[in-house]
Amino acid sequence: MLFVGDDWAEDHHDVEVQDQHGRVMRTARLPEGVDGMARLHELVAGFLADDAEPAQVVVCIETDRGPWVRALVAAGYQVFGVNPKQAARHRELVSLSGAKSDKGDAHALADMVRTRRHQLRPVAADSDLAEAVKVVSRAHQTLIWERTRHMLRLRAALREYFPAALDAYQPLTLTGVDTLELLAKAPTPDQAATLTLTQISTVLKRARRRPIADKAATIQRALRTAHLRQPEVVTAAYAGTIGATVAILQTLNAQIRAMQGQVEAHFGQHPDAEVYRSQPGIGVILGARVLAEFGDAPGRYADAKARKNYAGTAPITRQSGKSKTVHARIVHNDRLVDALHTQAGAAILHDPAVRAYYDELRARDIGHNAALRQIGNRLVGILHGCLKTATLYDQTTAWSHRAQPVAA
């Protein structure tokens, strides 16, 4: 067996090769890309017998994605992607002085996978389609997060010089296409006060708002309400920043719609799409996000507990002496936790069995967010069973373990 520690950077990889006794066989700095991968293959081949299997090479690296990792997996090596925090803790064991270097990090990773690989999680190769779903679903979600950030900047600016706009456009939301069009047309209080009912109604009609007349009158009245103002020169400066922010938000709205089509197209091709969509509280976009973060590599999760642990929904217990407390997991995949939390919130509205479980938790004085986390944990277990047996969600089967049957 050969154990390889790979400390990666943007343009190179520092690697160290150890034998099964921990002796350092070779260290090298390899370039990123095809040439670097070819040199790595040559490096390890020099220490293996002619009839050796690729699985005799065990690689440890602080990531589980990217073309370099996929190339390692495709070569047949055993690849372990570790959390940087795990690597940092192990580095403290092999270097008490606190010294740190790329070469030292490669040594720590090689030592870590040699001595503790039974505690590490191997990288499982997802299908190409699952990787594609991950790319588009993450891009879609990132665009939404970016839109939220710019919306908050827009809100903060309006609050400073044009608070009447916040009241006027609140029913439309600040990211609505009609709100953005009206702000682009009239970014200052004086300009907004001159907007006619016809102008406002035309914008609302394009956005398919109903009822148009009532909404237009309400908006016009709010825009003409007296409020505290900034000096004209300051107002003009704010109006310039609003114009830029509005343009960014309009672009983000267009790209989010386009990326949503990409998510729907890729997710719809996946063989597990129907199983995900059958789960309570999950639609196309949310199903794509959950699939993307869980992956579809067979055997990645040994059982439902392993999937729950990865999801971050399973609690952790801290016990010392007579003290024993249960806590939510702090270290988790933020995207997956966000998706599962959203699913749980939607499921209690649409699935009677999930709602009954939520009401039971709340009756035990468990807070709303904690209850949603427990529901998410239960739903992850149900999803695991459905994926394992390739069956769609069935309320009766999923909740048959409960003592009290839940009416459909």
Salt bridges, closest charged atoms under 4 A:
ASP6 OD1 - HIS13 ND1 2.87
ASP11 OD1 - HIS12 ND1 2.78
ASP14 OD2 - HIS12 NE2 3.41
ASP14 OD2 - ARG29 NH2 2.99
GLU16 OE2 - HIS107 ND1 2.59
ASP19 OD2 - ARG23 NE 2.74
GLU32 OE1 - HIS13 NE2 2.47
ASP64 OD1 - ARG65 NH2 3.59
GLU92 OE2 - ARG89 NH1 3.82
ASP102 OD2 - HIS12 NE2 3.96
ASP102 OD2 - ARG29 NH2 3.41
ASP105 OD1 - ARG91 NH1 3.28
ASP105 OD2 - LYS100 NZ 2.75
ASP111 OD2 - HIS90 NE2 2.74
ASP111 OD1 - ARG114 NH2 2.85
ASP126 OD1 - ARG300 NH2 3.22
ASP128 OD1 - ARG70 NH2 2.75
GLU131 OE2 - ARG70 NH1 3.54
GLU146 OE2 - ARG149 NH1 2.77
ASP178 OD2 - ARG209 NE 2.48
GLU181 OE2 - ARG206 NH2 2.32
ASP190 OD1 - ARG229 NH1 2.54
GLU293 OE1 - ARG138 NH2 2.71
ASP296 OD2 - HIS270 NE2 2.85
ASP334 OD1 - HIS332 NE2 3.16
ASP359 OD1 - ARG355 NE 3.27
GLU360 OE2 - ARG364 NH1 3.46
GLU360 OE1 - ARG402 NH2 2.13
